[in-house]
Amino acid sequence: EQFKQMGVNPLVDNYYQNYTFSVHAIEGATLLKINGVELKPFNDYRMYAYGDRNFFPNATVNYANLKPSLSLNVVDLLDSAKLNKIARQNRADLFHPKYECIFVDATNYSTEDKELDKKVKTLLRVLSSANLLHCRILLAKVPELNTYSVLRAEQESPYFFVECSASKMPKKVKKIDVQCSTRYYKDYPTQN
């Protein structure tokens, strides 16, 4: 209204800008049980799910009684040689990774060390959208849940990153049940 009063006329009919981007979306309900205890989405855990843009754009995961095949301390993953060794072992067979489910404990380091804390948080952010370890599911135990922005992640195979609040995780993870469906939308239309 103030622009009209000053005599300023719009150049177009509206101020919206239409654009597209590719995105992965979780469709429907998710389920996460650890040692038989069902956790609440968003409050107890956050799941980031990706289908493969070429072969499996719509991925559904339904794992029952899955045992973590590898457990790691997050600080170990800051060592690029260790990270690359695990990635090479898992990449040998893309459809049957050696470590299908990897558990990462991101609570056993001192957050007082600000530089280390920043590196860990950056690594977790990267792992939320990039399957550096070439696993199917990466379950990260974290002191507090984060919310990551939507990233243009294009995966070679379906990948699920689950960040779980340390207060809801048992000391020992014996089995995991996961159900989730994801869809890859190429050129999803939206506007700002």
C-alpha positions as a Python dict, from the first residue, in 0.01 Angstrom:
ca = {
    (1, 'E'): (0, 0, 0),
    (2, 'Q'): (278, 242, 87),
    (3, 'F'): (443, 180, -250),
    (4, 'K'): (115, 261, -427),
    (5, 'Q'): (82, 584, -229),
    (6, 'M'): (432, 683, -341),
    (7, 'G'): (347, 601, -703),
    (8, 'V'): (571, 293, -729),
    (9, 'N'): (420, 30, -959),
    (10, 'P'): (522, -338, -959),
    (11, 'L'): (714, -467, -1263),
    (12, 'V'): (527, -801, -1257),
    (13, 'D'): (191, -928, -1132),
    (14, 'N'): (341, -1084, -818),
    (15, 'Y'): (665, -1096, -626),
    (16, 'Y'): (704, -1474, -617),
    (17, 'Q'): (998, -1636, -790),
    (18, 'N'): (930, -1984, -922),
    (19, 'Y'): (1219, -2230, -928),
    (20, 'T'): (1293, -2602, -902),
    (21, 'F'): (1545, -2815, -720),
    (22, 'S'): (1596, -3188, -668),
    (23, 'V'): (1515, -3318, -322),
    (24, 'H'): (1469, -3638, -123),
    (25, 'A'): (1154, -3658, 87),
    (26, 'I'): (1046, -3900, 358),
    (27, 'E'): (698, -4020, 273),
    (28, 'G'): (466, -4159, 536),
    (29, 'A'): (545, -4263, 890),
    (30, 'T'): (888, -4362, 1013),
    (31, 'L'): (966, -4615, 1281),
    (32, 'L'): (1279, -4658, 1489),
    (33, 'K'): (1312, -4913, 1767),
    (34, 'I'): (1632, -4970, 1956),
    (35, 'N'): (1648, -5290, 2161),
    (36, 'G'): (1269, -5319, 2118),
    (37, 'V'): (1189, -4971, 2250),
    (38, 'E'): (1008, -4747, 2000),
    (39, 'L'): (1142, -4392, 1982),
    (40, 'K'): (947, -4081, 1888),
    (41, 'P'): (1036, -3908, 1561),
    (42, 'F'): (1169, -3554, 1591),
    (43, 'N'): (1179, -3562, 1974),
    (44, 'D'): (1399, -3871, 2018),
    (45, 'Y'): (1554, -3900, 1673),
    (46, 'R'): (1581, -3731, 1334),
    (47, 'M'): (1600, -3932, 1015),
    (48, 'Y'): (1744, -3817, 685),
    (49, 'A'): (1663, -4057, 402),
    (50, 'Y'): (1790, -4067, 48),
    (51, 'G'): (1697, -4281, -248),
    (52, 'D'): (1925, -4338, -542),
    (53, 'R'): (1849, -4088, -818),
    (54, 'N'): (1909, -4346, -1093),
    (55, 'F'): (1812, -4696, -984),
    (56, 'F'): (1613, -4666, -660),
    (57, 'P'): (1449, -4322, -655),
    (58, 'N'): (1180, -4456, -421),
    (59, 'A'): (1347, -4653, -144),
    (60, 'T'): (1169, -4834, 134),
    (61, 'V'): (1363, -4965, 430),
    (62, 'N'): (1209, -5228, 651),
    (63, 'Y'): (1479, -5376, 871),
    (64, 'A'): (1393, -5588, 1172),
    (65, 'N'): (1646, -5714, 1426),
    (66, 'L'): (1930, -5538, 1250),
    (67, 'K'): (2254, -5545, 1447),
    (68, 'P'): (2514, -5274, 1401),
    (69, 'S'): (2792, -5439, 1203),
    (70, 'L'): (3042, -5173, 1308),
    (71, 'S'): (3055, -4939, 1608),
    (72, 'L'): (3279, -4633, 1598),
    (73, 'N'): (3381, -4339, 1808),
    (74, 'V'): (3310, -4021, 1609),
    (75, 'V'): (3661, -3890, 1680),
    (76, 'D'): (3804, -4192, 1496),
    (77, 'L'): (3620, -4078, 1184),
    (78, 'L'): (3805, -3747, 1194),
    (79, 'D'): (4112, -3950, 1097),
    (80, 'S'): (4083, -3951, 716),
    (81, 'A'): (4291, -4271, 685),
    (82, 'K'): (4046, -4462, 909),
    (83, 'L'): (3745, -4315, 734),
    (84, 'N'): (3884, -4402, 390),
    (85, 'K'): (3971, -4758, 499),
    (86, 'I'): (3612, -4823, 611),
    (87, 'A'): (3476, -4660, 295),
    (88, 'R'): (3699, -4877, 72),
    (89, 'Q'): (3595, -5195, 256),
    (90, 'N'): (3228, -5106, 220),
    (91, 'R'): (3253, -4988, -139),
    (92, 'A'): (3392, -5320, -264),
    (93, 'D'): (3034, -5442, -321),
    (94, 'L'): (2792, -5152, -353),
    (95, 'F'): (2479, -5367, -318),
    (96, 'H'): (2610, -5580, -29),
    (97, 'P'): (2823, -5357, 192),
    (98, 'K'): (3042, -5525, 451),
    (99, 'Y'): (2903, -5288, 716),
    (100, 'E'): (2534, -5240, 637),
    (101, 'C'): (2452, -5061, 964),
    (102, 'I'): (2716, -4843, 1130),
    (103, 'F'): (2675, -4703, 1480),
    (104, 'V'): (2868, -4384, 1561),
    (105, 'D'): (2896, -4258, 1918),
    (106, 'A'): (2928, -3880, 1909),
    (107, 'T'): (2901, -3834, 2285),
    (108, 'N'): (3234, -3958, 2414),
    (109, 'Y'): (3456, -3655, 2357),
    (110, 'S'): (3494, -3328, 2541),
    (111, 'T'): (3277, -3050, 2401),
    (112, 'E'): (3499, -2813, 2599),
    (113, 'D'): (3751, -2848, 2316),
    (114, 'K'): (3579, -2602, 2083),
    (115, 'E'): (3791, -2692, 1779),
    (116, 'L'): (3721, -3064, 1818),
    (117, 'D'): (3352, -2993, 1881),
    (118, 'K'): (3332, -2790, 1560),
    (119, 'K'): (3501, -3070, 1360),
    (120, 'V'): (3262, -3332, 1501),
    (121, 'K'): (2955, -3121, 1425),
    (122, 'T'): (3081, -3055, 1072),
    (123, 'L'): (3144, -3426, 1016),
    (124, 'L'): (2793, -3515, 1138),
    (125, 'R'): (2644, -3251, 908),
    (126, 'V'): (2834, -3398, 614),
    (127, 'L'): (2732, -3754, 709),
    (128, 'S'): (2367, -3645, 724),
    (129, 'S'): (2372, -3600, 346),
    (130, 'A'): (2681, -3777, 212),
    (131, 'N'): (2724, -4151, 246),
    (132, 'L'): (3099, -4136, 300),
    (133, 'L'): (3106, -4482, 460),
    (134, 'H'): (2891, -4648, 188),
    (135, 'C'): (2655, -4813, 437),
    (136, 'R'): (2277, -4848, 426),
    (137, 'I'): (2207, -4696, 770),
    (138, 'L'): (2426, -4477, 986),
    (139, 'L'): (2295, -4441, 1342),
    (140, 'A'): (2459, -4156, 1533),
    (141, 'K'): (2425, -4115, 1910),
    (142, 'V'): (2443, -3740, 1977),
    (143, 'P'): (2421, -3522, 2290),
    (144, 'E'): (2147, -3311, 2131),
    (145, 'L'): (1951, -3340, 1808),
    (146, 'N'): (2026, -3108, 1519),
    (147, 'T'): (1817, -2988, 1231),
    (148, 'Y'): (2006, -2989, 906),
    (149, 'S'): (1895, -2795, 603),
    (150, 'V'): (1784, -2970, 287),
    (151, 'L'): (2087, -3051, 77),
    (152, 'R'): (2113, -3165, -281),
    (153, 'A'): (2243, -3510, -199),
    (154, 'E'): (2265, -3757, -483),
    (155, 'Q'): (2342, -4107, -364),
    (156, 'E'): (2463, -4416, -547),
    (157, 'S'): (2238, -4635, -332),
    (158, 'P'): (1967, -4576, -70),
    (159, 'Y'): (2108, -4423, 249),
    (160, 'F'): (1949, -4347, 584),
    (161, 'F'): (2118, -4124, 843),
    (162, 'V'): (1955, -4141, 1185),
    (163, 'E'): (2058, -3905, 1460),
    (164, 'C'): (1940, -4025, 1802),
    (165, 'S'): (1939, -3838, 2130),
    (166, 'A'): (2187, -3986, 2377),
    (167, 'S'): (1924, -3964, 2651),
    (168, 'K'): (1706, -4211, 2457),
    (169, 'M'): (1982, -4455, 2361),
    (170, 'P'): (2069, -4760, 2569),
    (171, 'K'): (2435, -4814, 2665),
    (172, 'K'): (2457, -5111, 2429),
    (173, 'V'): (2271, -5124, 2097),
    (174, 'K'): (2181, -5487, 2036),
    (175, 'K'): (1916, -5459, 1767),
    (176, 'I'): (1756, -5192, 1556),
    (177, 'D'): (1421, -5192, 1377),
    (178, 'V'): (1378, -4927, 1106),
    (179, 'Q'): (1091, -4853, 869),
    (180, 'C'): (1097, -4561, 631),
    (181, 'S'): (1013, -4470, 273),
    (182, 'T'): (1183, -4203, 70),
    (183, 'R'): (1125, -4056, -273),
    (184, 'Y'): (1361, -3861, -495),
    (185, 'Y'): (1198, -3567, -672),
    (186, 'K'): (1393, -3433, -965),
    (187, 'D'): (1316, -3066, -1036),
    (188, 'Y'): (1064, -3025, -755),
    (189, 'P'): (869, -2701, -825),
    (190, 'T'): (847, -2436, -553),
    (191, 'Q'): (858, -2060, -506),
    (192, 'N'): (984, -1798, -265),
}
